[in-house]
Structure formats: C-alpha cells, structure tokens
Amino acid sequence: MFERILLPLDISEASEIAVPYAEEIAGVLGSEIILHYVRESNNDELERFFLDYLDRLAETIKQNIRRKNGKEIKITTKVAAGKPSQNICELVTKNSIDLIVMTSVSASGLKIGKTLGSVTDHVCHTVPIPVMLLRSQNSRNTDGKKQLINKILIPLDGSMFSKKALPVGEELAAKLNVPILLFEMATMVYPSTNSPSIYGSDYVKVNDRDEQVIDYNYAKANEAEKSRSQAELMAIEQGIREHGISVDYRITSGIDAAREIEQISKEMSVDLIVMATHGRSGLDRWLMGSVAEKVLRYGKVPLLLINVKAT
C-alpha cells in the first residue's frame, strides 16, 4: 500500500515526533523511508552537516525496525535547497511517494497551536497522496508503548467520497492487527431560525399578506437520519468483519461533526483517525471536506488524510 514513505524533517525535536510513527508503519509494511531536509542556503558545509544528521537518524530507524519487526528496510536521505513546501511537493511527484508523515510545525521548527505551519498547511492541501499528520502533544504517546497505533477511527458521512478512507484504514488495521471504529454523526434537523416555528410546523411566507404553514415532524426526521446511518454502518461493519478485522461502530446526533469526531476519539481511546478529504455529500448531511479541515486544524489525535482526488 505505502511502498515509499516521505518523512520531512527540519532538525527540531518537534519534527521528529513523526519518526516513530513512520517507523511503525514502515516496519509492518516493509516500506522504504525517505528522510528529507530542505535548506534555504547553498552552503556546502551546511549540507554535509544536514546529511550527517539524516544518516545518523536513518541508522537509528533501521535498528529500531530490525529490533521490533526483524525487517530490513531501505532508508534514503535527501538534502535539497529551496522552499520547503514547493520542494516537498516536487519530490512527491518525481519519486513516486505514497505517503507523507510529518508534524504540524513551521519550517523553522516552531511549535504551532491551533494554526498549522505554512509548510504543513500547503502540503496537506496540495499533494495528491495521503498525509499523516502528528501534533506536538503526540510525543507523549511514544513513551513506553510497544505499539503506537492500537485503534483506528474512520469517520463517514453517508457519501461515497467519505468511504475512500475505508480501504486504507482496513489495510492498516489488518497489518497492525488492531480494531477499527466506524463513526457517523446523524445530522440533527432543527426548525429554521429564519421563520417562526410552533410545535414542529414552519411558517413560510407566500406573499405580503398570507403565510402558509408546513407541517414537519423534526423528531421523525432525526430518527430517520439515525436509522439511515445505522443501516449504512452495519453493512460496512459486516464487510470489514469478513476480512478478519475486529470492528465496531458508533453513531451520535449533532450539528458539529468535527467536534463529535474529536470527542469520540477521546472517549474510545483512538490512536489514529483515517478520513477522506474534499468529499461531497447531500445538503442535509455534513460536508466531509470542511469537517476534515476542522479536524486537521484543531484536532489532537494523529490524522491520516486521504485525498479522494487521487483515489
């Protein structure tokens, strides 16, 4: 699935948060890892320094994977000059990269709070391949753990686009031997705030004098949405279970899918969210593209974004 993994680094502790996650995935998949540093100057002495840093890190990664998985993987080191965001995108195209694993930090290594660094932001919105994004607080997840990813959450929204995340999530779960949690938020339907509503009926303006009352049972509509979500997730659950993967599902009702995703991740001790981006769904459901954007910017759990334009 991921034959070549790109690991961009900027010689900061923050950027190295991504290293053990790349190790874990490469270890179970036998992937090649490309360690990449972009420098803005053409100083040859600095290039030698950066190459030495990457070579030492490459040897450490090899030893860790050999000790844990007994596998020998290929690690390539690259130092390039130019703008990091542009260079990373060019490297993806020219080297057939399948996955990028990186931390949400700026090019200078400064930790970012709720706003992503410009490099990470540009890469996530530009490259046509999956991007795994780690946060500064994820460094605590690596302490004393035999395995970092022990449960995978796959959010869905009823659209075919959101289901593009399923094959990736399934294969990772199978290789890592971990369970999948499917999640969907059944969108709550409320009376319109643009017109008065009494006992489940909406007043719609017909002309300057008359108003027409449209009866609408919001409770019934909400139950129908939850039933639709449940039927969909039960069918997907059965298909995944047939592949020998442990799977469960959760459904909540609400209006803020990103917040629901983050909450369910915390409650269910999820270690990785795998979700599609740039999806489209009906007007009565949440838009996966915009939800993925919120989870990308404000979430705390490691996130693997699947760009549906490339699938």
URQUIDA-V263178 format. One record per backbone hydrogen bond with DSSP energy under -0.5 kcal/mol. NH is the residue of the N-H (numbers start at 1). CO is the residue of the C=O. E is the energy in kcal/mol with one decimal. If there is no record, write none. Layout:
NH:CO:E
NH:CO:E
//
This chain:
3:1:-0.7
5:32:-3.3
6:99:-3.0
7:34:-3.1
8:6:-0.5
9:36:-2.9
16:12:-1.4
17:14:-1.4
18:15:-1.2
19:16:-1.1
20:16:-0.5
22:18:-2.1
23:19:-2.5
24:20:-2.1
25:21:-2.1
26:22:-2.7
27:23:-2.5
28:24:-1.6
29:25:-2.1
30:26:-2.2
31:26:-0.8
32:3:-3.0
33:74:-2.3
34:5:-3.2
35:33:-0.6
35:76:-3.0
36:7:-2.0
36:34:-0.5
37:78:-2.4
38:9:-0.5
39:37:-0.5
39:80:-3.4
44:42:-0.5
47:43:-1.8
48:44:-1.9
49:45:-1.7
50:46:-2.6
51:47:-2.5
52:48:-2.3
53:49:-2.0
54:50:-2.4
55:51:-2.7
56:52:-2.3
57:53:-2.1
58:54:-2.6
59:55:-1.9
60:56:-1.8
61:57:-2.5
62:58:-2.3
63:59:-2.2
64:60:-2.3
65:61:-2.5
66:62:-2.6
67:63:-2.4
68:64:-2.0
69:65:-3.2
70:65:-0.8
70:66:-0.9
71:65:-0.8
73:71:-0.6
76:33:-2.6
78:35:-2.6
80:37:-2.3
82:39:-2.2
87:83:-2.7
88:84:-2.7
89:85:-1.8
90:86:-2.1
91:87:-2.3
92:88:-2.0
93:89:-1.5
94:90:-2.4
95:91:-1.9
97:92:-1.4
98:4:-2.5
99:4:-1.4
100:130:-1.7
101:6:-2.5
102:100:-0.5
102:132:-2.6
104:134:-2.4
105:103:-2.2
106:110:-1.7
109:106:-1.9
112:104:-0.8
116:114:-0.5
120:105:-0.6
121:117:-2.6
122:118:-2.4
123:119:-2.6
124:120:-2.6
125:121:-1.3
126:122:-0.8
126:123:-1.0
127:123:-2.1
130:98:-0.7
131:305:-1.7
132:100:-3.7
133:131:-0.6
133:303:-3.6
134:102:-2.4
138:135:-1.4
139:136:-1.3
140:137:-1.4
141:138:-1.3
142:139:-0.9
143:140:-0.8
144:142:-0.6
145:142:-0.8
150:148:-0.7
152:179:-2.2
153:272:-2.9
154:181:-2.5
155:153:-0.5
156:183:-2.9
163:159:-0.9
164:161:-1.7
165:162:-1.3
166:163:-1.4
167:163:-0.5
168:164:-0.5
169:165:-2.4
170:166:-2.9
171:167:-2.3
172:168:-2.3
173:169:-2.3
174:170:-2.4
175:171:-2.5
176:172:-2.7
177:173:-1.1
178:173:-2.1
179:150:-0.7
180:246:-2.4
181:152:-3.2
182:180:-0.5
182:248:-3.0
183:154:-1.9
184:250:-1.6
185:156:-0.6
186:184:-0.7
186:252:-3.3
187:185:-0.8
188:254:-2.3
190:188:-0.5
195:192:-0.5
198:201:-1.7
201:198:-1.2
202:214:-2.5
203:196:-1.8
204:202:-0.6
204:212:-2.7
206:210:-1.5
207:210:-1.4
212:204:-2.6
214:202:-3.0
214:212:-0.5
215:213:-0.6
216:200:-2.2
218:216:-1.1
221:217:-2.0
222:218:-2.5
223:219:-2.1
224:220:-2.2
225:221:-1.9
226:222:-2.0
227:223:-2.4
228:224:-2.2
229:225:-2.2
230:226:-2.5
231:227:-2.4
232:228:-2.1
233:229:-2.7
234:230:-2.4
235:231:-1.7
236:232:-2.1
237:233:-2.9
238:234:-2.0
239:235:-1.8
240:236:-2.3
241:237:-2.5
242:238:-1.6
243:240:-1.4
244:241:-1.9
245:240:-1.3
248:180:-1.9
250:182:-2.2
252:184:-1.5
254:186:-1.5
257:255:-0.6
260:256:-1.9
261:257:-2.7
262:258:-2.2
263:259:-2.2
264:260:-2.7
265:261:-1.9
266:262:-1.7
267:263:-2.5
268:264:-2.2
269:266:-0.9
270:265:-2.6
271:151:-2.2
272:151:-1.2
273:302:-2.5
274:153:-3.0
274:272:-0.5
275:273:-0.6
275:304:-2.1
277:306:-2.1
285:282:-1.9
288:286:-0.6
289:279:-0.8
291:287:-2.1
292:288:-2.9
293:289:-1.6
294:290:-1.6
295:291:-2.6
296:292:-2.5
297:293:-2.0
298:294:-2.9
299:295:-1.7
303:133:-2.3
304:273:-3.5
305:131:-2.8
305:303:-0.6
306:275:-2.5
307:305:-0.6
308:277:-1.4
308:306:-0.7
310:307:-1.7
311:308:-0.9
//
